[in-house]
Amino acid sequence: MHYQESRATFTRQMHETAGMANSRRTFSDVRNKILSAHKNTGAQDKVGFYDIWAENYEQDVALLDYRAPLLAAECVSSFFTGDREKATVLDVACGTGLVSAHLKKMGFHHFVGVDGSMTMLELAKKTGLYQELKQCLLGHDEISVEAEIYDIVIIVGALSVGHVPFTVIRELCDVTKPGGYVCMTTRGNADNWQYKAELEKMIRALEEEQKWSRVTVVQVEEWERAVSEEGSGYIPGVIYLYQKSL
């Protein structure tokens, strides 16, 4: 995958969107917004945070140079060999629809979105990408979809400390059809290190149970701009792609 080329294209497109949406917002605004979320770790607090953030979300992640939606979509696209026009995609923690928008450009057409924020879901609905959208507080509510019907299940950005518990990946595996793909991402910075270790432990456990097998794990050095008060430059991230056992 041509990650450098993808980064340049993605950054240009997202900054154009940001300029149209609110040219006065700065990286400092985004940093302060995200740091404020770290102070409230309750599930309802997080939903409230995303409800408020929804209006500026896309232009803010552009300023953050957040490439995970594009890179995860490219990872799935590189390995998927089925009929893209018929493939069903479950976009978990879909937000405003950034991941599905990239997958749409890559030939996929059928999307179901799940998110805890109703405001985010309302914005996702306006994209026209999704055949169905469901509100679900991951880790607290069961994902209310049928088992084993999705060709692709993808969760980008939500698997990190203070957000969605890593235990939800078992549910993601359950709703994937045999032979289908599960794509997951997480951050690789120091603040998320323990969560990442526990996530990978559960991924391996499901592999040992022969629930799925590893397709690829992609380490990305420049995942997004660092927002911690001590940090500078970029933080790393990881994409995990697994195939459910037949």
N, C-alpha and C positions, 0 to 999 in steps of 0.2 A: 504494500500500500504506500502511496506517495504522500506521507504525512506532512512533509514540508510544503508541498504544493497545496494540499488540503488546508493547511493552516492559513496560508496566505489568502486563499479564496474565501475561506470561512470568515477570517478577520475582516476582510474588505466588506463582505456582505453584511455582517453584523454591525459594523461601524456605520454603514450607510443607513441601516434600520435605526440605529441609535440616534443618528443625526436628525432623521425625520421625526422621531418620537419626542425627544427632549434634548436639545443641543446644550443645555445648561448644566446637565448632570456631569459629574466628574468621577474619576476613580476613587477619590477620597469619600465621596458620597456613598459609593457602593461598599467600600471597606467599612465605613461606620455602620451601614445598614446590616451587613453580615455579622459584624462583631456584636451588634445589639442582640442578634438572634441567639448567640451563644449563652446569653444570660438567662434565657428562658428555655428549659429543656423539657417541660411537660408537653405531652402530645397535643393538647388543646392550644397551648401557647404557640407551638410550631404552626398549627393550622391557621391560627390568627395572624401570625407573622406572614405566611404566604398569601393569605387573603389580602392583606394590606400591600404586600410587595407586588402583587400580580400586575398592577397597572404599569409599573416601571421595569418589570422583570426582564423582558427581552433586551431593552437597551442597556440595562445594568450588566447582564451577562456578556454583552458585547464589549463593554468597557473592561470587564474582567478577563476578556480573551478566553472564555470558557469553551473549549473545543470538544468536550466529552460527547455531546450529542452527535456531532459529525463523525468523530472517530469510531464511536460504537456502531453507528449505522454502516460505516465503511467496513468494519470488521465482519458484521453479519453478512453484508452484501458479497464480500470476498469468498465466503465459504458456502453460502446457500446455493444449492444446485436444483431446487425444485421449481415449480411453476410460480413465478412471482405474481402474476395477475390473479391467481387463485389463492395464494398463501394468506393465512390469517395471522395477524400480528396483535399481541396483547402488549400495549404500551403502559407499563406500570410506573406510577408516579409521573404521569405524562406531562404535568404542568400545562403550559400553553400550547404544547404540540411540537416542540423543536425537533425531537427525535423522529417522529412520524413524518414531519415535513421533509427531512433528509431521505428517509426510506422511500417516500413517495417519488422523489426524483430518481431513485435507483430502481424503480419499476414495481414497487409493492403498492397495493391498492386497498386492502381490507384491514381496517384498524379499529380496535376497541381500546379505549383509554380508561385508566383508573387513577384517581388522585384523591387526597384527603381534603383539598381546598376547593370549595364550590366556586369561588371566584376564578381560580385557575381553570376549572372545568368549563365555566361560561366562556372564557376566552378561547379555550381549545375548540369549543363548539363552533365558534365564529369562523374557524379556519376551513370548515367543511371537510376535514380529513377523516373524521371518525364516523363509523356507522353506529357506534354506541359509546356512551360515556357513563361511568359509574363513580359515585363517591364512596371511598373506602379509606378508613384510617388504618393504614398498614401496621400490623403488629398488635392491633386491638380488635379489628373486625376481620372476619374471614373474607378473602377475595371472592366475591359472589359471581363467579363464572363457572361454566361447566368444566369438568375435568377432561384432560387429554384431548382438547380440540384445537389448540393453537400450534401453528407451524413454528412461530417465533414468539418468545416471551422476552421482553427487554426491559431492564430497569437501569436508568442512568441518573446518577447524582444523589439518589436517596439513601444508598447504602453507606452510611458514615455515622460516626459517633454523634449522638444527640438527635438523630433523625429516625430512620427505620431500623428496627432490630434485625440483625443478620439471620435470625431464625426464619424469616419470611421466605428465604430461598427454597426451603422445602416445599412451601406452597407453590412457588413458581415452577418447580420441577413437576409437581402434581398436575398442574393445568396444561402442561406442554404435551403434545401428542407424541407417541413413540417415534423416534427418529427426528423429532423437532429440536430446535435450538433454544438455549437460554443464554442471554447475554447480560452480564452484570458489570458494573463499574464501581470503583471506590477510589478515594484519595490515598496518596502514599506519603503524606507529610507526617511529622512527628506527632501532632495532635491526634491523628487518626490511627496511629501505629497499632495500638492494642486492639482496636476494633477490626482493623485489617487482618491481624493475626487470627482472631476468632472467626472471622468470615472465612478465611482460607482453611481453617481447621474443619469447619462445617462442609465446605465444598469438597474437601478430601473425604470426609465421612460419607457423603452421598456417593462419591466415586467408589469407595470401598464397599458400599451396599449395592453397587452395580446399578444405581439409579440413572447415572449418566457417565459420560466419558469426556475427557478433555479434548477440545479441538485446538484451541490456542489460548495463550495468555500473553497479552501485549503490555509491555512496560512503556509508559510515555513520560518523558522527563518534564516537558513543559505542558502541563495539564491545564493550569489556570494561574493567573497572577496571585501571588501570596497576599493575604489580607491581614495576617496576624501583626500585632504591633511590633513584634521583634523581626518579622520576616521581611524578605525583599526578593525581587525577581519572581520566579515561578515555583510552584510546587508540583511534584510528580503525581501520576495516577496510574491505574491499572484497568485493563479490560479483560474480562474472563468470558470465554465462549465455550459452552459445553453442549453436547448432544445427548438427548435422552435415549436411554437404552431401548431397544426393540423388545 
